[in-house]
Amino acid sequence: MSARSTMRFVDWTMRPETAPEAPTMMHELQCTTCLAASSATEDFETARDWAFGHVGRNPSHQGYRETVTRFWRMTLTD
């Protein structure tokens, strides 16, 4: 017995998730010299303050990598 299926191509749109219950965007900064990292936080200023404190204690640690976690929603385009 063979199964039948119908396929169609549709267009999708991708946007940042805006639902009230959606997780908030998170920020984390990591020192590229020693790989120490801030905690992941919703507030970028908290991660930035960590980096300023880290470079203050370690003046040669001047490079940082930011990791951002952002949630997205796919919807069918009409």
ABEGO torsion letter per residue (X at the ends): XBBBBBBBBBBBBBBBBABAABBBBBBBBBBAAAGBBBBBBABAAAAAAAAAAAAAABAABABBBBBBBBBBBBBBBX
